[in-house]
Amino acid sequence: MEKVLVKRLDGYDTDAIQGFVSNATKVLDTRPKPRAFIKPNLVQATRYAEHAYTHPEVLRGTFRALRRFGAADRVLFEDCGLMVPMRYAYRKSGYARLCHEEGVHFLNLSEAVHDATIKVQHGQIHEELPIPSILAKDGIRVFVPKLKIHAQTDISGAVKLLIGLIKRSLRLEGHHYDLDRKIVDALEAYPPDLVIIDGITLGRNGAGCPDPYPLGLLIASHNAVAADAVAAHLVGFDPAKIDHLRFAAERGLGPVDLTKIELINPDRVQPARPGQYKERKINGLNPHIRYFEGDVHDGKRCRGGCIGFVAESIHYLNHYHNWRKNEKVNFAAGALFWLLGQLPSQERPRKLGVVVGDYKGDIPDEYRSNLVFVGDCTSAKDVKPRVHLKGCPVYMARQTFEFARHSGQLNPYLDVIEGLPFIRAFLEEKFMKAWNILTHPLRRNR
């Protein structure tokens, strides 16, 4: 039976986290190695998205425990999403300072040369995945995800974490009705030796820019599926009904049946009531945006693609709006926000209709003149959209930009305070990626 440890911890106490990780390595009989590869969840980082990523103190406690465990060479690796430069998220999250203080190397996957491949024996979306060759070396693989409720997969934990390992050029491949199988392919290719789930605060209402809920939990296991199954159970989900966990179990990657998991729960943490943290329906998210869903892909609902990204985009707008209403900014920032029409007082919301799929129903008159079609397969009878976003799927950042533009709501991608550091990181990243390709040994040897 796979073992899963659960600990109650109400705050980010580094010493307590280090003690939990050290105890987990002993209870789980983890084999020490001189090198550790550590994968956090850093989907993005801004001043208004501080709960979108693994908390730095969870990583600090993990780094220190691994060093005492014998892993003197520790490598943190990640590539974020949402059209955010990895360098920007690395600095903004506090990870840059953290890695410097703890003597941890950082591997920026968006800049690295993917000069090795790992096979996916039973791959259904990917037969192989390109990775930087250093990640194929011997070392203990440690997953440190942030536990979040997710519009596309119910929960985001250890199993979904490896979406960030997939090269950006392949990131959207199969990221539609096959997202759950894509997730399992990545897990099969690169399974962990140790999982530490940051559930001290639970991310809700959008995985990219979530609202925090004080859950107060740390979870550890050797097995990503078992760890997520327990996490799902504790936040009120049936793990056997979460598709990517069920598919992973069917592929032999771990159990979702709680009777096949040895739960070590000395604090006697009790599960939430079923449905307590379930995602709300899209039409209940924002009073200014009405969602119309038609048939997609012969009945294969694209929850992992355009449909899920619609929900995430609306969550993003909601969170940014609420943050900005309560934020105090200096005069210079306030003036720039005013010039761009980005002050909350300048917001002029209007009705926006969003259509996904072949929609054959009626669209009320108040939405017909302001429609956004999302996805290649989208159409609606007798109406033309204001804009048709092409793609399969259409990525969240594009949707967010257009929803803000056409609904008259604040656009997080035009935030002045984040803008200049964002541009700097973008240019640095482009330069370093080109430099790494030009100076790579394989290229020099030709």
N, C-alpha and C positions, 0 to 999 in steps of 0.2 A: 504493500500500500504506500502511496505517496504521502509524505508528511507535509502538513501546512501549519505554520506557527502564526498565532494571532496575538497581538499585544495592544492593550489600551494605552494610548499616549496622547494627552490633550494639547500638548504644545511641542514646538520644534526644539527640544532639548538635545543638543548634540551628543552629550555624554550618554544619555539614555538610548539614543539611536545607535551609537557605536556599540553599546553593550548588547542591544538586541541583535545587531548584525553578527557580532562575535559569538553570541550564544547560538544563533541560527546555524553558523558554520559547524559548530560542535554537534548540535542535535541532528543536523542533516548529514553529518559525517562527510562534509565537503573536503575534497582532496586539495591540499594547498599547491600552488604553482607560483613561480617567481614573477609571472606577468599576469595582469588582469585587464580585460577589455570591458569597459563599463558603458552601458547604453542607457541614458536618461530619456525622459520625454520632454523635449524642448520644441514644441510646435511653433511657438513664437514668443516674443517677450517685448512688451511695451509697458509704460507706466500704468496703463489701464488694464493690463492682462497679466497681473502678477501671480495668478493662480492657474495659468495655462501650462505650467511646466513643473517638473520635479523640484521640490523646494531645495535650495542650496544646502541647508543644514542636514537634510537627509543624505545628500551626496557627501557632505563633509564627514558625517558619522560613518558612512560606508567606506570612504577613502581610508580613514584612519583604521577601521577594523581590518580592511584588506592588507594594509601595510603591516599591522601586527600579525596578520595571518601568514605573512611571508611574501606577499606580492609587492616587492619594492618598485617594480616597473608597472605603473598604472596608466592606462590610456582611456580617456573619455572620448567617445566618438558619437557624432550626431549630424543630421542634416534636417533642418526645420522645413516648414511649409508656408502656405498662405502668401506666397510671393515675397517672403521676408528673407533678406540676406542672412546667412548663418552667422557671419561675423557680428552683425548687429544684434541678433538674439543672444549670442554668446556673451557680449559685453553687457547688454541691458539686463540680463538675468542675474548677473553677479557671478556667473560661472568663470569668467576670465580671471577675476580677482581670486576666486576660490581655488582654481587650479594652480595659480601662482603661489598662493599661500601653502597649499598642500603638496606641492611638487608633483603635480599630475600633468601628463602630456595631453594635449587636445588634438584630435584628428578631425578636421573640418571636411566632411564627406563631400560638400559641394565644391571644394577646391581640389580634393585629392584625385589622383589618377587611379581609375579602377582597372588595375592591371592583372587581376586574378578573377577566377569564377568559381562559384560553388554550385554543385549540382543539386537539383531538386528531384529526388528519385521518383516521387509520385506526383510531380507538379501538374497542376491542372490549368494554370495561367502561365507560369514560368517554368521552363525546363532547367534553367540555370540563371544565376544572378551574378552580375559583375560586382566585385568589391575591391578595395585597396588590398594589396597582398599582405600588408602587415596584419590584417584581421584574420588571415588564414593561418597565422602562426599559432603555436601552442600557447595556451593561456586560459585562465579561468574566465568564463563569460558571465558577466553580472548584469542583469536587467534591473533598472531602478525606475519603474514607471510611476506616473501620477495617476491616481484613480479618478476617472471622470465618467459622468453620464454622457452618452454619445448618440447623436441623432441618427447616425448611420449603422451603428453596431450595438446599441443599448449601453454597453460599457466599453471604456477604453482602459486597458490594463497591460499586463505583460505580453499577452499573445499579439495584440495589435501593435505593440511597440515597434516591431521591425519594419513597419511601413517606412520609417525614417532611415532604414538601411538601404532601401531600394533607390537606385540611381534616379535622379530627377527626370531624365529622359524616358524612364520606364514607369514613373510613379503613377500616371493616370491609366496605364494599360490594364484593362480589366477592372478598373475602379468604378464599376456600375453595379449591375445585378450580380456580378461575380466577385465583389470586393471581399466577401468572407473567405472564398477559396484562395484569393490572392494573399490574404493575410496568413492563411495556413501554409501556403507554399513557402513564404519567407521564414516562418517558424521552423518548418521541417529542414530548411537549408541551414539555419543558424540557431539551434536551440540553446538555451542558457544552462549554466551549471548552478546558478543561484539567482533567485528572484527576491527583490525587496520592494514591496509596493508601498508608495507614499499615499496613505489614506487618512492622514492626520487632518487635512481638509479635503473634502470631496468637491470636485468641480462639477457644477450644474449649469443648465441653460446655455449650452454651447461649449464644445470642447476647445475651440480656438480662443475664446475670450470668456471663460466661465465665471459664474458667481460662486463664491466659496460657501461651503457648509461645513461646520466643525464636526467631522465624523470621528476623529480621534483614534485612528487605527494604523498599525503597521502590520504587514502580512509578509511572510517569508516562506519559500519553498525551493526545492530543486527544480520543480516542474512548473512551467508557465501556465499550462491548462488547469492544473490542480489549484494553483494560486488564484487564478481568475475565477474559477468555479466557486471557491470559498468567498472571494470578494463579491461576486455577483449575488450569492446567497445572502450575504450580510447587508447588502443594500436593497434587498427585496425582490430580486429576480430569480427565476428558475434557470440555472445555468444550462440545463438540457435544452432550453428553448432559445438560447442565444446561438445564432447560426455558426459563427466562426468557432465557438467553443465545441459545439456539437460535431462540426466537420473535423476539427482537430482530434477529437476523441475517436471518431470513426477511422481516422488515419493512424491511430495508435500512438498519438503524441502525448496523451495524458488523459486522466479521468475527469468526467463531469458529474458522475454519480457520487454524491457525497458519502454514500456508504462504503465507497472504495478509497476514501481519503481519511487518513489518520489526522484528526484535527487536534492540535495542541493549543488549548485556549484557557490558560490558567485564570484569566480575568473574567471568564464566562461572558464574553461579549455575545449579545443576543441579536438576531437578524432584525432588520426593519420589516415593517408590514409590507406585504406584496403590493407593488405599484406605487409605493411612497415616493420614489424618485424617477418614475417613468416619465419619458419625454411627453410634453404636451403636443397636441395636434398642431400642424402648421398654421391653420387658420385661427388658432387661439394665441398666437405669439405677438402680433402687432396689429393694432386697430386700423392702421392705414394701408396694410397690405393684405390683399385677398388672393388666395391660392386656388388654382383650378388644375386638377390632375386628370389626364386622359390615359388611354392605353399606351404602354411603352413596351417595346421589344417582345411582342406576342405574349403579353401577360407577365413577363418577368419584370417585376417592379424594381426600378433603379434606386432603391433606398441608399445604396452605397455610392451612387453617382449624383445626378442632378437633383433628385428629390431630397436626399440628405443634405446636399450643399445649399439648397434653398433654405432649409431650416437653420443650418449653421450661419448662413449670411444674415438672416433676420435676427438671430440671437446676437450676432456681432454688432449690428446696428443698435439693437436695444441696449446692450451693455454700454456701448460707447456713449449713447445719448444720456443714460443715467449717470455715468461717470462725469461727463462734462457739465451737467447741471449742478453738480456739487463741488466742482473743482475751482480752486482759486489760482489764477494765473497772474504773472506780473504785467506791467503796462505794455512792454514791447510785444510779448506774446499775444496779449489781448488785441493790440492794434493789428497784428498780422492776421489773427483769426477774423477780425472785423473786415479787413480788406478782401479776404477770401470768402466772406459770407459764412464763416464757420463758427460764429457765436450761437449758443443755444437760443438767444433771443431773436436771432435772424432766421431760425428754422420756420419754414412754411410748409408743413406737411400736406400732401394731397393724396387722393386715392390712387393706388397702384394695383393692377392685376398682374399676377404671375402665372403663366401657363407652362406646364410640363406634359409632354405626350400628346397623343391625338385626342383632343378634347371635343366631344360632340354635344355637350350640354349648352345651355344658354348662359351668356355672360351679361350681367346687369349693365344697363346703359352707363352708369357712373364709372365703370371700369373700362368700357370698350375703347375709349379714346386714349387710354394710358396703360397699354399692355406691354409686358416684356415676355417674349417667348424664350424658353431656356431649353437648349438641346437640339440636336439634328432632327430628331423624330417629332418635333412639336408642331402642331397645327391646330386651328380652331375654325369652325365653320363660319363663313360670312364676315370674318373680322381680320384686320391686318394689325400687326403689332407696331408699337413705336420703335422697338428694336428687337431683333432676333439674334440671340447669342448662340452661335454655332459651336458644336463640340460634343463629344461623347466620352466623358461628361464635360460639362462646363464648370471650370474650377471655381471655388468659393470666392476668391478675390475678385474675379471678373463680375460675378453676380452681385457681390456687395457694392462694388463701385456703381453699377447700373441701377441697383435698387435705391441707393442713396440719391443718385442723380435724378431719377424719375419720380421718386416719392417726396423729394424736398427735405429729406432728413440729413443729419450730419454724417459726413463721410470720414471714417477713421483713417482712410488712406491719404487724406489731405491734411492730417494733423500737423500743425506747424512745429510744435515742440519736438516731435519725432522725426521731422522731415530731413534736416541737415545731417544728423548722424546716420540716418537711413541711407542717404545718397552716398555719403562717404564710405560706408561699409559695402555698398553695392559696387562702387568703382574699385575698391580694394580687392574685393572678391573676384571680379572679372579679371583684374590684372594677375592675381596670384594663380588663378586657374590656368590662364594662358602660360604663365611662367612655369608652372609645374609640368605642364604638358611638354613644353619646349625643352626643359632640362631633365626630363625623365630618362633614366638609363637605357630603356628600350629604344627610345628615339635616338639617343647619342650613338648607340652601337650600330645603327643602320649605315 
